[in-house]
Amino acid sequence: MFLIVGIAPKTKILDHSPRICPACGLAQARLKRVDSYFNLFFIPLIRVKKGEPFIICDRCESITSETTSGYYSPWDKKKSRCNSCGGTLDGEFKYCPHCGKPVTLNIS
């Protein structure tokens, strides 16, 4: 007789309300945590280690720490930077004047 045991990660959604993603600007980011569970025959039984909460976007899969204050309104363009080159953007730019790529917001 043999047993199949091990430790495996399991992702838990902590907050189902969508948040604004700092990378893509869409309200599709969720607060999640990855916990490690002791498994018996591939069934998670006991949580061995509690993971740190993080925010991950369902659309672009960018990950941000929960403690980071990187959440903003996509319409707030006070200090914006280009995600491609990091150049500073002023006003309602649709294309970055530094690299010429389409602008995606990254508030700093």
Secondary structure, 3 states (H helix, E strand, C coil): CCCCEEEEEEEEEEEEEEECCCCCCCCCEEEEEEEEEEEECCEEEEEEECCCCEEEECCCCCEEECCCCCCCCCCCCCCEECCCCCCEECCCCCECCCCCCECCCCEC
